[in-house]
Amino acid sequence: MINTAVILAGGFGTRLRSVINNTPKPMAPINNFPFLYYQLNYLKYYGIKKIIFSVGYMANDIKNYFGYSFNDLNIEYVIEKAPMGTGGGIRLALQQSEENLVLVLNGDSFFDINLNQFYNYHITKNAQISLALREVDDASRYGTIVKNEENKIISFQEKNNLSQPGIINGGVYIIDSSLYLKHTPSEKNFSIEKDFFEKQITTLSIKGFQFNGYFIDIGIPEDYQKAQHDFKGFKYK
């Protein structure tokens, strides 16, 4: 099983400013606990031992709350001196990882998948990079993904703002660090979606595995408020 998880927690949270002014989005309070508190308890449940936070905006808020140990998880930080994008932030963290296979998550979304099953898919289906996918009723906020019968991702579709069902990227990945570092630029601001997944789709075995678990992205006020209700029954303690 994977022991290390990277969490992207450096975003500005622009769309949530009206609700959580002066707080980094991953620290947005959900029933008096920061959103990341729930993510870390979930990861602990599945046997993750170390967290590497990739942080930037208001990084000290995260460091002051979690420190270097939380609920028996060892915590490290990589700090962006300038915004590095999703791809650059992940690259900084993977350079610090002592393990090759690493779980990567977005710090502002939660996708309740069985991480043991996800890891088994990654290994048995010979994936080099794996994405957890989710079908949603309204994919207008997201780009969508097309995969073949062998779970190999064959295309990434731009979001079209049409309210219709689609399969989306759930923001949870298993990444081979050595491959990622080899195929991405150093010290650059780039998007993992646009500048890695899409560019390497024909050269690497990038596979997507669909799960039906609970999914929420707190990036807009409506879903942030929804999380207040949904997380009252959060099962990972």
PyMOL commands that set and color helices and strands:
alter all, ss='L'
color gray80, all
select helices_A, chain A and resi 14-20+25-27+35-45+59-66+85-94+115-124+177-182+192-197+221-233
alter helices_A, ss='H'
color red, helices_A
select strands_A, chain A and resi 4-9+29-30+33-34+50-55+69-70+73-79+101-106+109-111+129-136+144-147+153-157+166-176+206-210+215-217
alter strands_A, ss='S'
color yellow, strands_A
deselect
rebuild
show_as cartoon
